[in-house]
Amino acid sequence: MSFPAPAFEAKIVAPGDLSARLAQLPRPLVFTNGCFDILHRGHVTLLGQARALGAAMVVALNTDASVKRLGKGDDRPVNTLADRLAVMAALECVSLVTWFDEDTPIERIRDCRPDVLVKGGDWPVEKIVGNAEVTGWGGRVVSIPFIHQKSTTALLEKIRRL
């Protein structure tokens, strides 16, 4: 017996195909980015709060090589880009998910031209990559305070202690 691919996989979009897919999304558009290596409550809370700031949301994930350059550890990411894209796409609050291989998501931000750029509360607004660009075209930049003090790094440390 054969089953079709899950519908959420259609939300995974290569950077080169973003513009056509973005044209189909309602505005205001929210953009956020990150590794999202092992999805936890802190991640999904932030993503849900970010999505509430607009009519659609694009999430850009660091590629595996980009995660490694962040210095999070030799064993990171735990999950491959393909797996992280699928998990992110399965979330109801996510409209599209894409990726970037550079050290920052500035090219995806420029591609998407979001109305709202969001990062977690550990990022002061003035330090968020894309701040100047988004505010320059009339958008806003938001740093959402953490409600749940969770991190993939802390979760992995806990697992290693077991």
Salt bridges, closest charged atoms under 4 A:
ASP37 OD2 - ARG76 NE 2.69
ASP64 OD1 - ARG84 NH2 2.74
ASP75 OD2 - ARG160 NH2 2.18
GLU102 OE1 - ARG108 NH1 3.95
ASP103 OD1 - ARG69 NE 2.56
GLU107 OE2 - ARG110 NH1 2.83
ASP111 OD2 - ARG108 NE 2.91
ASP115 OD2 - ARG27 NH1 2.99
GLU133 OE2 - ARG110 NH2 3.47
